[in-house]
Amino acid sequence: MVERFSKQALGEALSDTPVVLIHGPRQSGKSTLGQALGDNRTYVTLDDPIALALAKRDPRAFLETYKPPVMIDEVQRAPELFLTIKLLVDRNRKPGSFLLTGSANVLNLPKLSDSLAGRMEIVDLLPFAQSELEDRTVNFVDKVFDADFQPTFDSEDLKELVDRLVRGGFPEPSLRSSQSRRDAWFANYVRTMLERDVKDVANIEGLSHMPLLLRLLASRVGAPLNAAGLANETGIPYTSLKRYLNLLETIFLLRLVNPWSTDRSRILTKAPKAFLVDTGLLCYLGNLSAKALLDDPFRLKPVLENFVALELQKLAACGEKRPWVLHLRTIRHLGVDFVLESREGEVVGIQVKTGNTLNENDADGLRFLRELAGEKFVRGVVLYTGSEVTPLDAGIIGAPISSLWGA
């Protein structure tokens, strides 16, 4: 079994917090992670219609049937439970009483999050990071802030890298041997998410628009999110489209990277960049095969940027540094794909490039970031599909993409 980086954080949270929620997209391994703790707690899933009916009809009877310590899977399906859990926790704040998993972000669901404020810790779980799949313990996001940072990397050719992109990080499809079998999994996954998970968190009409919206988002990953433009192309009213985007965020299909701001923010764009939660899913929605990505660097670039965005978010969530993952873009389109900003205000810039060679122009955006950040600038890294570490300027280097999971 693949060891998850979040396992230690989960164990620590259960040792001193009454309610712990593992949240992330469906099929990212939340149940497996919770059960891997081996702490012999009662397990119940709200995908079981009998358990779900009882939880919704009589939350107190449900929690008397499944007494703490208990693991309740897919808890967002029965928001009625949260108030009763609150009452029980207020009577007995024993750490680790309730381990919950959810395929919807409760922070976007006020009635759920407010009821357990101050009583619950959240552990994020996205699909596998490449470091987890390779059983590597070095965290690139932590190490890139070190004064003596030296990238370590695997010698991979472009074909091997593209294979990582089309497989993605969801546990089940990443193990399937053929593209057709992975596509079958993703087709069912999207249908399940839209037909059930969206309805679990919102009573909305117009779900028929969602597949089109997802495919449009897949074609625009890495670009600033333009809700008005999407509304025009889909014919969905702007207010409805904004709600759909929020729902896609809530069920973790859509990931946003917010802009990095400085005192000179008047020259910067303020729109977030939009990404999908997994490049395997992205390739399915965009009808992109490995051959298509290998043959066309213009189609490869946004998929590669999506891949790097999610790797950085996964590593940032489970390391010691815990930086924000942001982006920088000016109104003249000069920018940096990703800006990592630590709690101390230190700044690292990450640029993504397709191609196995680098030139000094590839560092232009990072030089601009260095000027804006001043003494807070730690370094800039151009991640590219070549195989060497290359100095580009003072504090700016080029390094292979595989530096993200080390060697």
Phi and psi in degrees as a GROMACS rama.xvg file:
@    title "Ramachandran Plot"
@    xaxis  label "Phi"
@    yaxis  label "Psi"
@TYPE xy
-71.498  127.249  VAL-2
-77.2407  125.538  GLU-3
-90.3808  138.406  ARG-4
-61.3703  -28.5516  PHE-5
-76.6565  -7.29613  SER-6
-62.7411  -42.3947  LYS-7
-65.0261  -44.8537  GLN-8
-61.352  -37.0719  ALA-9
-65.2291  -45.269  LEU-10
-61.3172  -40.8223  GLY-11
-65.5936  -40.8255  GLU-12
-63.737  -42.1217  ALA-13
-68.0191  -19.8338  LEU-14
-77.2594  -17.1773  SER-15
-141.82  6.79331  ASP-16
-128.295  132.72  THR-17
-65.4772  -37.5744  PRO-18
-124.919  127.261  VAL-19
-125.735  130.632  VAL-20
-114.322  122.989  LEU-21
-93.0736  115.77  ILE-22
-126.377  150.839  HIS-23
168.607  178.72  GLY-24
-64.4329  153.652  PRO-25
-55.5475  142.37  ARG-26
68.5494  24.1339  GLN-27
-93.4242  -2.09805  SER-28
105.182  19.3446  GLY-29
-64.716  -47.5521  LYS-30
-63.9556  -42.3584  SER-31
-61.7693  -41.8466  THR-32
-63.2842  -45.7992  LEU-33
-62.7402  -42.4111  GLY-34
-74.4424  -21.5467  GLN-35
-70.5384  -13.7787  ALA-36
-66.6494  -27.0901  LEU-37
64.0946  34.09  GLY-38
-97.9378  14.052  ASP-39
59.3574  31.6424  ASN-40
-82.8248  156.501  ARG-41
-63.9492  139.962  THR-42
-120.241  133.244  TYR-43
-144.536  139.603  VAL-44
-113.875  136.849  THR-45
-82.8413  6.77575  LEU-46
-76.6505  -13.3825  ASP-47
-79.0769  116.406  ASP-48
-61.5662  -30.6972  PRO-49
-70.4784  -46.071  ILE-50
-63.8804  -40.2051  ALA-51
-62.9491  -43.8612  LEU-52
-61.0589  -42.5978  ALA-53
-66.3242  -41.9705  LEU-54
-61.7027  -37.8893  ALA-55
-79.0548  -36.5231  LYS-56
-78.6369  -41.0142  ARG-57
-146.59  81.1142  ASP-58
-55.6964  -37.0033  PRO-59
-65.8383  -43.0573  ARG-60
-65.1379  -37.3843  ALA-61
-59.6442  -47.4303  PHE-62
-77.6485  -13.69  LEU-63
-80.9658  -29.2549  GLU-64
-75.1039  -42.6548  THR-65
-112.262  84.6449  TYR-66
-81.8501  152.72  LYS-67
-62.3592  149.682  PRO-68
-76.2577  134.009  PRO-69
-137.339  148.937  VAL-70
-113.23  119.368  MET-71
-110.789  115.076  ILE-72
-89.7507  140.259  ASP-73
58.6943  51.3499  GLU-74
-67.8555  -21.1945  VAL-75
-64.0441  -13.9179  GLN-76
-74.7572  -16.803  ARG-77
-135.038  75.4781  ALA-78
-61.2437  -16.1865  PRO-79
-61.6145  -21.4773  GLU-80
-71.4014  -27.2834  LEU-81
-64.1231  -40.4783  PHE-82
-65.4502  -40.0734  LEU-83
-67.4615  -39.3293  THR-84
-59.94  -41.391  ILE-85
-58.1881  -46.6844  LYS-86
-62.7225  -41.5259  LEU-87
-66.1969  -40.7742  LEU-88
-67.1901  -37.4672  VAL-89
-65.5178  -25.8418  ASP-90
-82.67  -33.6588  ARG-91
-146.108  104.099  ASN-92
-91.0016  37.5521  ARG-93
-61.6286  126.534  LYS-94
-59.028  142.7  PRO-95
75.3517  15.5636  GLY-96
-64.1504  -42.2452  SER-97
-125.259  120.108  PHE-98
-109.413  115.859  LEU-99
-112.595  150.283  LEU-100
-125.567  148.461  THR-101
-148.553  137.451  GLY-102
-95.2807  15.607  SER-103
-134.743  145.578  ALA-104
-77.9579  107.902  ASN-105
-67.5539  -18.9078  VAL-106
-65.9926  -20.5186  LEU-107
-94.8051  4.16209  ASN-108
-122.319  89.7629  LEU-109
-52.4203  -42.8616  PRO-110
-62.9696  -31.7868  LYS-111
-80.4213  -48.2144  LEU-112
-69.9172  -39.8451  SER-113
-64.1116  -34.1126  ASP-114
-68.1695  -23.5855  SER-115
-117.249  19.8126  LEU-116
-58.99  129.845  ALA-117
81.0659  -3.8544  GLY-118
-117.316  -7.67121  ARG-119
-130.779  139.083  MET-120
-111.84  142.355  GLU-121
-109.621  131.689  ILE-122
-114.329  119.342  VAL-123
-80.0178  142.113  ASP-124
-141.059  108.479  LEU-125
-98.1547  174.217  LEU-126
-54.121  166.1  PRO-127
-50.6025  135.274  PHE-128
-79.2534  154.243  ALA-129
-62.6086  -33.4603  GLN-130
-61.3257  -37.1688  SER-131
-67.2934  -44.1484  GLU-132
-63.3198  -32.7573  LEU-133
-92.9152  1.22809  GLU-134
56.9324  47.4753  ASP-135
-106.209  138.846  ARG-136
-101.777  -15.3137  THR-137
-73.3628  131.062  VAL-138
-101.155  111.086  ASN-139
-56.4956  -41.7828  PHE-140
-64.9699  -35.7382  VAL-141
-69.3594  -47.3483  ASP-142
-69.2612  -29.1087  LYS-143
-67.8678  -15.9626  VAL-144
-85.2284  -12.2146  PHE-145
-70.5145  143.705  ASP-146
-61.6582  -34.0991  ALA-147
-101.96  29.5717  ASP-148
-56.0938  127.893  PHE-149
-132.782  115.525  GLN-150
-61.397  138.107  PRO-151
-115.776  144.903  THR-152
-155.609  159.152  PHE-153
-86.8207  149.289  ASP-154
-86.9802  94.9717  SER-155
-117.246  142.592  GLU-156
-87.7333  172.956  ASP-157
-62.2569  -35.3921  LEU-158
-61.576  -41.7549  LYS-159
-66.1445  -38.5748  GLU-160
-64.6287  -45.0172  LEU-161
-62.9661  -34.7241  VAL-162
-61.4154  -36.984  ASP-163
-62.9571  -39.7685  ARG-164
-64.6185  -47.8825  LEU-165
-74.4434  -24.8672  VAL-166
-75.8568  -38.5711  ARG-167
71.7518  -165.476  GLY-168
-118.521  -2.58003  GLY-169
-63.1898  133.867  PHE-170
-54.1371  -50.7317  PRO-171
-68.896  -53.2834  GLU-172
-66.8904  -26.4077  PRO-173
-65.6044  -18.4804  SER-174
-97.9076  -6.70787  LEU-175
-78.3009  141.497  ARG-176
-82.8151  -22.1425  SER-177
-122.431  153.31  SER-178
-63.0711  -37.5833  GLN-179
-64.662  -38.2983  SER-180
-71.5209  -34.4948  ARG-181
-67.2158  -41.4295  ARG-182
-61.1099  -38.4758  ASP-183
-62.7736  -39.8949  ALA-184
-64.9987  -46.4097  TRP-185
-65.7262  -36.4786  PHE-186
-60.8199  -45.3327  ALA-187
-67.1593  -36.5683  ASN-188
-62.2431  -48.3805  TYR-189
-62.2025  -42.6647  VAL-190
-62.6658  -43.9169  ARG-191
-62.6543  -44.3366  THR-192
-60.9347  -42.8985  MET-193
-80.0406  -34.0657  LEU-194
-84.3944  -24.9002  GLU-195
-120.864  -53.2485  ARG-196
-66.3625  -39.8315  ASP-197
-62.6897  -41.0073  VAL-198
-69.2787  -23.9696  LYS-199
-66.4088  -30.8153  ASP-200
-109.46  -8.50129  VAL-201
-158.702  138.144  ALA-202
-96.0863  91.5462  ASN-203
-127.497  156.845  ILE-204
-101.516  168.987  GLU-205
85.707  21.4883  GLY-206
-61.7986  -17.7364  LEU-207
-63.3378  -20.5646  SER-208
-79.0061  -19.6159  HIS-209
-62.6317  -44.3956  MET-210
-58.649  -40.8405  PRO-211
-63.5613  -43.3292  LEU-212
-63.0964  -42.3454  LEU-213
-61.8144  -41.2834  LEU-214
-68.3766  -35.8549  ARG-215
-65.9999  -41.1886  LEU-216
-62.9852  -38.1903  LEU-217
-63.3796  -32.6324  ALA-218
-79.1933  -7.68541  SER-219
-125.072  19.2209  ARG-220
-61.3054  141.759  VAL-221
88.7802  -9.58326  GLY-222
-96.7832  152.751  ALA-223
-56.3747  136.823  PRO-224
-72.0877  122.072  LEU-225
-119.352  91.0099  ASN-226
-64.4157  -37.1465  ALA-227
-63.5558  -41.6207  ALA-228
-64.7971  -40.248  GLY-229
-65.0402  -38.747  LEU-230
-62.1734  -41.8527  ALA-231
-63.5541  -41.8985  ASN-232
-73.5513  -33.9257  GLU-233
-90.7352  -20.9348  THR-234
78.9703  7.84568  GLY-235
-83.5693  130.915  ILE-236
-52.9389  143.614  PRO-237
-55.9564  -44.4319  TYR-238
-64.7245  -37.8954  THR-239
-68.4368  -41.0213  SER-240
-62.7046  -40.2091  LEU-241
-61.22  -37.8839  LYS-242
-68.1715  -39.1109  ARG-243
-62.7128  -41.7099  TYR-244
-62.2091  -40.7384  LEU-245
-64.2354  -37.5815  ASN-246
-66.8521  -39.6866  LEU-247
-65.0841  -34.2577  LEU-248
-66.6815  -43.1234  GLU-249
-61.3769  -36.8117  THR-250
-95.1622  13.4958  ILE-251
72.0875  11.6849  PHE-252
-75.4759  -34.3537  LEU-253
-105.609  130.707  LEU-254
-120.212  130.131  ARG-255
-108.294  142.173  LEU-256
-114.799  111.996  VAL-257
-76.935  158.84  ASN-258
-74.105  145.629  PRO-259
-82.5967  136.876  TRP-260
-120.238  152.684  SER-261
-137.728  -177.559  THR-262
-65.4691  -15.7154  ASP-263
-101.012  33.0788  ARG-264
-63.3051  -14.4897  SER-265
-63.269  -21.3092  ARG-266
-97.2708  3.53408  ILE-267
-108.571  148.094  LEU-268
-77.377  150.643  THR-269
-111.753  5.95708  LYS-270
-82.7449  141.099  ALA-271
-72.2889  158.136  PRO-272
-94.3165  141.179  LYS-273
-104.583  136.529  ALA-274
-136.434  159.823  PHE-275
-95.7109  159.451  LEU-276
-70.6181  -13.8653  VAL-277
-157.586  138.494  ASP-278
-76.0738  -24.33  THR-279
-63.5434  -44.8344  GLY-280
-63.1222  -41.5729  LEU-281
-59.7857  -45.7835  LEU-282
-65.2302  -36.4108  CYS-283
-63.2945  -49.2695  TYR-284
-65.8707  -33.0136  LEU-285
-89.9022  2.57857  GLY-286
54.2605  46.5906  ASN-287
-109.604  121.313  LEU-288
-93.8664  169.281  SER-289
-59.5637  -41.0418  ALA-290
-62.6405  -40.8574  LYS-291
-61.6857  -40.0386  ALA-292
-70.5903  -37.335  LEU-293
-68.6868  -33.1795  LEU-294
-82.5733  -20.294  ASP-295
-135.532  100.187  ASP-296
-61.6945  -24.38  PRO-297
-71.318  -29.4888  PHE-298
-82.9432  -28.3924  ARG-299
-70.0818  -39.5423  LEU-300
-55.1852  -52.3578  LYS-301
-65.2183  -33.7537  PRO-302
-66.5795  -41.5902  VAL-303
-64.4364  -39.7298  LEU-304
-64.9019  -39.9564  GLU-305
-61.4492  -42.5362  ASN-306
-58.6183  -47.7185  PHE-307
-65.974  -41.1209  VAL-308
-55.6528  -47.3754  ALA-309
-73.1106  -36.0283  LEU-310
-60.8165  -43.6652  GLU-311
-63.9518  -41.642  LEU-312
-65.2421  -40.6594  GLN-313
-63.7425  -46.3231  LYS-314
-69.8962  -37.1521  LEU-315
-64.3022  -33.4768  ALA-316
-72.9085  -22.6728  ALA-317
-119.966  4.50209  CYS-318
-91.9488  -171.444  GLY-319
-86.8268  -31.6351  GLU-320
-74.9465  -37.5969  LYS-321
50.1671  52.5175  ARG-322
-76.3671  160.507  PRO-323
-70.5456  142.648  TRP-324
-104.896  111.335  VAL-325
-127.751  -177.026  LEU-326
-139.642  161.784  HIS-327
-127.893  129.02  LEU-328
-151.733  129.822  ARG-329
-95.0813  168.258  THR-330
-66.9138  -14.1935  ILE-331
-99.5484  13.6965  ARG-332
71.3265  13.3474  HIS-333
-83.2241  133.806  LEU-334
-172.57  -172.974  GLY-335
-129.979  132.339  VAL-336
-57.7862  -44.637  ASP-337
-141.941  137.677  PHE-338
-120.935  119.779  VAL-339
-95.5678  121.271  LEU-340
-120.28  119.101  GLU-341
-78.2964  171.11  SER-342
-65.6025  -21.8378  ARG-343
-85.4493  -0.83662  GLU-344
88.9864  1.98426  GLY-345
-67.5124  147.565  GLU-346
-128.34  131.861  VAL-347
-124.619  132.386  VAL-348
-102.167  138.181  GLY-349
-125.061  120.814  ILE-350
-111.27  145.388  GLN-351
-115.638  131.732  VAL-352
-138.255  135.847  LYS-353
-89.2771  143.062  THR-354
123.067  148.637  GLY-355
-99.4664  11.2348  ASN-356
-132.296  158.952  THR-357
-128.154  154.257  LEU-358
-137.913  171.494  ASN-359
-63.6097  -24.9458  GLU-360
-66.926  -22.4595  ASN-361
-66.2309  -15.3898  ASP-362
-98.3073  5.10118  ALA-363
-58.7854  -47.5508  ASP-364
-63.6493  -38.6284  GLY-365
-69.1901  -33.3756  LEU-366
-64.0585  -39.4272  ARG-367
-64.0008  -42.8912  PHE-368
-62.2329  -41.6112  LEU-369
-59.3541  -39.6295  ARG-370
-66.2354  -43.9149  GLU-371
-67.6135  -42.3762  LEU-372
-80.1564  -23.3997  ALA-373
61.6784  -131.69  GLY-374
-69.5119  -13.1216  GLU-375
-78.1725  -13.0853  LYS-376
-71.7604  122.835  PHE-377
-93.1746  -52.0457  VAL-378
-171.692  169.252  ARG-379
-125.121  144.06  GLY-380
-131.682  126.511  VAL-381
-96.5384  109.3  VAL-382
-85.7686  123.105  LEU-383
-137.189  174.809  TYR-384
-92.9631  15.1695  THR-385
-83.9113  -166.115  GLY-386
-131.592  18.3794  SER-387
-135.992  153.753  GLU-388
-86.8799  124.91  VAL-389
-128.31  120.601  THR-390
-67.006  135.419  PRO-391
-117.536  -30.0186  LEU-392
-171.427  178.803  ASP-393
-61.2859  117.375  ALA-394
75.234  12.2857  GLY-395
-130.98  126.801  ILE-396
-131.157  161.993  ILE-397
-104.614  141.724  GLY-398
-146.994  149.94  ALA-399
-61.2847  150.256  PRO-400
-53.7076  -35.8422  ILE-401
-66.6881  -5.87083  SER-402
-59.6035  -23.1956  SER-403
-62.5504  -28.0451  LEU-404
-119.491  5.86073  TRP-405
69.8791  -166.076  GLY-406
